Amino acid sequence: MGVRKSYRIKKEDEFQDVFDHGQSVANRNFVIYHIERLMPSITVGISVGKKVGHRAVLRNQIKRYVRQTLLELKGQLPDQVDFLIIARKGAAHLDMAGTKRNLIHAFVLAGMLPQTALDTPAHSTTK
């Protein structure tokens, strides 16, 4: 999921479909739009705008952190879901552990992970 390009939402109309028909949740650093599908696979779109980081290097780093987090959470996320992850300005200041903590929090808010996922070692209370 986190690595293979076949699991990525890339086309504008696919992004727009999830925006228009999906539900959204947000925390300080990420917004997640999600919609259930009949197909037994997860597809993901990741968006990091220029307002988040003016340098492409920084935006690409955020996307790598998000993809790695998704790869680590692959077995825990529900199947048959399309979702978009949109980074907010605060995501530019996160390291890999911070990105993972914030994404887990957003997935719990979205009901895609159980509340107990917040108690994992990767989610500490320090910031």
Secondary structure, DSSP 8 states (H G I E B T S, - for coil): --S-GGGB--SHHHHHHHHHHSEEEE-SSEEEEEEE-SSSS-EEEEE--TTT-SSHHHHHHHHHHHHHHHHHTTTTS-SSEEEEEEE-GGGGG--HHHHHHHHHHHHHHTTSS-GGGGGSTT--S--
